């Protein structure tokens, strides 16, 4: 696992030691960030990011490398949160990060809305719909903000009407969709 682009490009991250944490592959992150930077939305530069089910922290750290304004890492697994903090230490413990131990379906409103929300829950646990519904209920996403969801390619997902899929990419066993929020 390594950071693909930006100021920390090439920096190796600590991989998970067990199968309970499933990081987004380097190839998939590269494809996703290319889509975010060159065609599907505003890019990550200067954006507030919420990384739900953060796992290893790879998505949020990639966003930090590409000059995200602030990243909040959320995970309810103790091992995941330790791994995220250890990986953030590899890039110098940036002061524009926050760590929250919480269930991604129950995260509450903070002092601002997010331009991009990464949602990468455990596969086949039916967590995407309740997470998106909570995002709407808690007003976590900015108008025209993006939710990026990763899920198993054989998983049937439901998306609330307030989101519109603007891009979808299947990459082997994983699929990700970029959703645009509109009121």
Secondary structure, DSSP 8 states (H G I E B T S, - for coil): -B--SSTTTT-B----SSTT-----HHHHHHHHHHHHTTSSS-STT-EEEEET-TTSHHHHHHHHTT-SEEEEE-S-HHHHHHHHHHHHHTT--SSEEEE-S-TTS----SS-EEEEEE---TTSS-HHHHHHHHHHTT-EEEEEEEEEEEETT------TTEEEEEEEEETTEEEEEEEE--
